[in-house]
Amino acid sequence: MPTTPPPADGARSAAVVNAAIRALSGGRVHWSPEALAELARLREEWQRAVEQERELGLAA
């Protein structure tokens, strides 16, 4: 599997952000307002990463 270089702007890859979402949400039953805000932020970051990877031809 080829390795993809990190984006020049320092953004994280969709896979890395997805792992952060999974770590945040794994097994969680109760969500504080802060945790929900972090989840929303991560989801936005993931969307941007997926779009950028598609534009670069890196997405499967």
BALOMAR-437687 format. One line per 3 residues: for each residue z negated, y, x negated of C-alpha. Coordinates in nm, 2 decimals, m for minus. Each point is the difference from the previous one (the first is absolute). Layout:
BALOMAR-437687
Z/Y/X; ... $
This chain:
BALOMAR-437687
0.00/0.00/0.00; 0.10/0.33/m0.15; m0.26/0.27/m0.06 $
0.06/0.33/0.15; m0.09/0.31/m0.20; m0.26/0.23/0.15 $
0.14/0.30/0.18; 0.03/0.32/m0.20; m0.22/0.19/0.23 $
m0.29/m0.24/m0.06; 0.00/m0.14/0.36; m0.13/m0.35/0.04 $
0.23/m0.28/0.11; 0.00/m0.13/0.36; m0.15/m0.33/m0.13 $
m0.29/0.18/m0.17; m0.07/0.21/0.31; 0.03/m0.30/0.22 $
m0.27/m0.17/m0.21; m0.22/0.31/0.04; 0.04/m0.02/0.38 $
m0.09/m0.37/0.00; m0.30/0.06/m0.22; m0.12/0.28/0.23 $
0.06/m0.19/0.32; m0.08/m0.35/m0.10; m0.27/m0.14/0.23 $
m0.10/0.34/0.13; m0.14/0.01/0.36; m0.13/0.35/0.02 $
0.19/0.30/m0.11; m0.16/0.33/m0.09; 0.20/0.32/0.04 $
0.03/0.02/m0.38; 0.13/m0.35/m0.02; 0.26/0.07/0.27 $
0.11/0.32/m0.17; 0.04/m0.20/m0.33; 0.20/m0.27/0.19 $
0.23/0.27/0.15; 0.05/0.16/m0.35; 0.08/m0.34/m0.15 $
0.25/m0.08/0.28; 0.18/0.33/m0.06; 0.01/m0.07/m0.37 $
0.13/m0.35/0.06; 0.28/0.14/0.23; 0.11/0.24/m0.27 $
0.00/m0.27/m0.26; 0.21/m0.23/0.21; 0.25/0.28/0.07 $
0.02/0.09/m0.36; 0.05/m0.37/m0.11; 0.28/m0.03/0.26 $
0.17/0.31/m0.13; m0.02/m0.14/m0.35; 0.12/m0.34/0.10 $
m0.33/m0.17/m0.09; m0.10/m0.13/0.34; 0.08/m0.35/0.10 $
